[in-house]
Amino acid sequence: MILGLSIETFTLLHLIISLVAIAAGLVVVAGMFSSCGLTGWTALFLVATVLTSVTGLMFPISVVTPAVLFGFISLVVLAPALIALCVFRLVGAWRLVYVIGALFALYLNVFVAVVQAFQKWPPLQDLAPTQSEPPFLIAQPLLLLMFLAVGFAAVLRFRPMRVIA
């Protein structure tokens, strides 16, 4: 049991939080392209992303896994992004810190979602049962390239006219 919930229920809660974080993150990224702050979506994305990492770290484990490392990395990356947004109000270089941190945290969530999809969803599991087959080995670098392109564009385009925190 975790927080009084069965492992299955806690896993479902973690999954829902993760999907909310990803969906809200995609809306926030879309807002970056039009320099819209989207205050509510941004708050939802950041809170859900922090909760995704925190709940992910609460699972009983006996060894450090890539998912655990990603959870820690996400929290480390989110700290300066939150400071950039809430303390420095995206002024000057802090805009760049926020955009890169938010996008990197979103990338980590999506990366883990792709890994989980290949592990748990039968059609993808059949394509790459050991995650060393071409479909998986192509999917992850493509995901990285997509995020790098989107991140580069977001850095150039996100210039909020009004502070969003």
TIZA-828185 format. One record per residue (C-alpha): residue in three letters; x, y, z. Coordinates in steps of 0.25 Angstrom, whole numbers, padded with zeros to 4 digits, always signed. Example, Ala and Ser with C-alpha at 12.3 -4.5 7.8 and 13.67 -1.06 7.14 Angstrom:
% TIZA-828185
ALA+0049-0018+0031 SER+0055-0004+0029 
//
This chain:
% TIZA-828185
MET+0000+0000+0000 ILE+0004+0014-0003 LEU-0003+0026+0004 GLY-0014+0016+0008 LEU-0016+0012-0006 SER-0014-0001-0012 ILE-0002-0002-0022 GLU-0012-0003-0034 THR-0020+0009-0029 PHE-0008+0017-0027 THR-0002+0013-0040 LEU-0015+0018-0047 LEU-0015+0031-0039 HIS+0000+0033-0044 LEU-0004+0030-0058 ILE-0016+0040-0058 ILE-0007+0051-0052 SER+0004+0048-0063 LEU-0006+0049-0074 VAL-0012+0062-0068 ALA+0002+0067-0068 ILE+0005+0063-0082 ALA-0008+0069-0087 ALA-0006+0082-0080 GLY+0008+0083-0084 LEU+0004+0082-0099 VAL-0006+0093-0097 VAL+0005+0101-0090 VAL+0015+0099-0101 ALA+0004+0103-0111 GLY+0002+0116-0103 MET+0017+0118-0104 PHE+0016+0119-0119 SER+0006+0131-0118 SER+0013+0137-0106 CYS+0001+0134-0098 GLY+0004+0131-0083 LEU-0008+0122-0081 THR-0007+0124-0066 GLY-0017+0113-0062 TRP-0011+0103-0071 THR+0003+0106-0067 ALA-0001+0104-0052 LEU-0008+0091-0056 PHE+0004+0086-0064 LEU+0015+0090-0053 VAL+0007+0084-0042 ALA+0003+0072-0049 THR+0018+0070-0054 VAL+0023+0071-0040 LEU+0013+0062-0035 THR+0016+0052-0046 SER+0031+0052-0041 VAL+0027+0051-0026 THR+0017+0040-0028 GLY+0026+0032-0037 LEU+0037+0033-0026 MET+0027+0027-0016 PHE+0026+0013-0023 PRO+0033+0002-0015 ILE+0046-0001-0022 SER+0059-0009-0018 VAL+0068-0003-0029 VAL+0070+0010-0036 THR+0063+0010-0049 PRO+0063+0020-0061 ALA+0049+0024-0057 VAL+0054+0028-0043 LEU+0066+0035-0049 PHE+0056+0043-0058 GLY+0047+0046-0046 PHE+0059+0053-0039 ILE+0064+0060-0052 SER+0050+0065-0054 LEU+0049+0071-0041 VAL+0063+0077-0042 VAL+0060+0083-0055 LEU+0046+0088-0050 ALA+0052+0096-0039 PRO+0059+0107-0047 ALA+0047+0107-0056 LEU+0038+0110-0045 ILE+0048+0120-0039 ALA+0048+0127-0053 LEU+0033+0128-0054 CYS+0029+0131-0039 VAL+0041+0139-0034 PHE+0047+0145-0046 ARG+0034+0147-0054 LEU+0041+0142-0067 VAL+0049+0155-0068 GLY+0062+0154-0077 ALA+0069+0141-0077 TRP+0059+0135-0067 ARG+0049+0134-0079 LEU+0059+0124-0086 VAL+0061+0117-0072 TYR+0046+0115-0071 VAL+0044+0110-0086 ILE+0056+0100-0086 GLY+0052+0095-0072 ALA+0037+0093-0075 LEU+0040+0087-0089 PHE+0050+0077-0083 ALA+0041+0073-0072 LEU+0030+0071-0082 TYR+0040+0063-0091 LEU+0043+0054-0079 ASN+0028+0051-0076 VAL+0026+0048-0091 PHE+0038+0039-0092 VAL+0034+0031-0080 ALA+0020+0030-0086 VAL+0026+0025-0099 VAL+0034+0014-0091 GLN+0021+0010-0083 ALA+0013+0009-0096 PHE+0023+0000-0102 GLN+0024-0008-0089 LYS+0009-0009-0087 TRP+0000-0007-0099 PRO+0000-0020-0107 PRO+0001-0014-0121 LEU+0013-0007-0118 GLN+0018-0018-0109 ASP+0017-0028-0121 LEU+0026-0018-0129 ALA+0037-0017-0119 PRO+0036-0027-0108 THR+0050-0024-0102 GLN+0050-0010-0106 SER+0063-0012-0114 GLU+0055-0014-0127 PRO+0055-0003-0138 PRO+0041+0003-0135 PHE+0045+0006-0121 LEU+0059+0010-0125 ILE+0053+0020-0136 ALA+0042+0025-0127 GLN+0051+0031-0116 PRO+0061+0038-0125 LEU+0049+0044-0133 LEU+0042+0049-0120 LEU+0055+0055-0116 LEU+0057+0062-0130 MET+0042+0067-0129 PHE+0045+0073-0115 LEU+0058+0080-0119 ALA+0051+0086-0131 VAL+0039+0090-0123 GLY+0048+0095-0112 PHE+0056+0104-0121 ALA+0044+0110-0127 ALA+0038+0112-0113 VAL+0050+0119-0109 LEU+0050+0128-0121 ARG+0035+0131-0120 PHE+0031+0131-0106 ARG+0031+0146-0102 PRO+0020+0148-0092 MET+0015+0162-0092 ARG+0010+0161-0078 VAL+0016+0153-0067 ILE+0009+0140-0064 ALA+0011+0137-0050 
//
